[in-house]
Amino acid sequence: MRKVVLLVIFWVFLWVASGQATCKDCHPVKLDSKHAFSCEKCHAGDPRSSKEKEAHQGLIARPAHPRNWERACGRCHARELSALRRAPHYTLAPALNTVLSAFGLPPVKDLQELPEPSSVRSRADLLYDLLRRRCLKCHLFSSGEAYSEARRGTGCAACHLLYAGGKLADHRFQKPSPRNCLHCHYGNRVGWDYYGFFAHDLPHAFRTPLVEGQFPARPWGIEFHEMTPDLHAQRGLSCTDCHGRRELMESGPGKTCLSCHEKVRGRKPFHTPKVLQRVRCESCHAVWMARDEGLYFTLYENPDWEEWQELWVQEDAEIEALFREFFSGKTPRPFTTDKLSGKARRGVWFLTLKRRRYEEVTLGRDARGRISPVRPLLDLHLSWVDAEEEIRLEDWHPQGARELPVTPHTIGPGDTLRALRILRDFGLWENPRK
């Protein structure tokens, strides 16, 4: 037996000494055909060493991260990276500037230009702090929240590598799957609604199951009602069937409804040229839409944890972790991290809602004057209570319109009564018999 052991050790020694040890001996991953090259090409390190410390010397754990992607992905995909840096999926500028403009603050070119206050001293600081610590959880620099389906890769990997259950599930680069999209597009916003998900309200009583027992799973941080999925989802279409590379990575125009439904043009009374020019399709075809009204964000520098314990589920993993400390008998340190810089600052942003509903499709107008579903996306109210429990600012909110046009991904057969009201109320009726 001893001779057998010595022989095995001898052969292992020869195998290692001959330089045949590879990363895959410890990391048995599968690679797609286009990326089936040696690991160090992207991850660096020393693949020839059998010692962990030496093999990982200079390792780049996240080569697809925007800080690393020039060296790793950019050698083959320079054109794609150049285009992506201007795309809203990278800059987030359209969403950020909508909020900044509503509060009277200057626009930014991309999320990295957003000022980072060392502490909150002014109204502007308060809004910047809200965006950086409470809102900007989904961007290509972040690996997501500590919920199993909110974890994702960074940079290119966010869309092109599959994460499941909070960890990398497949190292083969692929076309983005719906699961990739939902790592960011969850909660009461476009994406979840496509698959019929509508978030429960925040208070404990509104989240409690109707029967005794455990709460349902919260893979995205909040339980959800299961509504009617979008008709396209029911037919098996994924997100990228409509939202392709040109739109997401190159800032080009995406598909419209008429890209696939050209045959409806001219049909009276609902699809005449006049109606199609003045009414967005979702105005009649959205089956339901999520409406979160009155979003009250309050920054507490010294929170009363007992007072807020009814709202410990905040759709925020970091705040939830602080509450778990409180429930275990500890006094949490009231610090949360900047989702861009990773730095911790004093204060916790709590959210309360005036109303969360899904029954009604509310109509307004978009920037082109077309009839469109609208949501109160700017119904934001900011307050600030300092460490001495003094109210420094109360109910700062935008002036003017708070309802903005949206595209509910809850399409189904047209609502005939709603469509007729639109034709009547906006003077679009044409006699179908003529």
Secondary structure, DSSP 8 states (H G I E B T S, - for coil): -HHHHHHHHHHHHHHHHTT---GGGTS-----GGG-S-THHHH-S-TT--SHHHHTTT--S-TTSTTTTTTTTHHHHHHHHHHHTTSHHHH-HHHHHHHHHHTT----SSGGGS---SS--SHHHHHHHHIIIII---STT--B-SSTTTB--STTHHHHSEEETTEEEE-S--S--HHHHHTTS-SSSTTTGGGTEEE--SSHHHHS-SSSS-----TTSS-EEE----HHHHTT--GGGTS-HHHHHH------HHHH-GGGTT-TTTSSHHHHHHB-THHHHB----EEEEEEEEEESS--HHHHGGG---S-HHHHHHHHHHHTT-----EEE-TTT--EEE-EEEEEEEEEE-S---EEE-TTS-EEEEE-TT-EEEEEE-TT--EEEEEE--SS---EE---S-B-S--HHHHHHHHHHTT----TT-
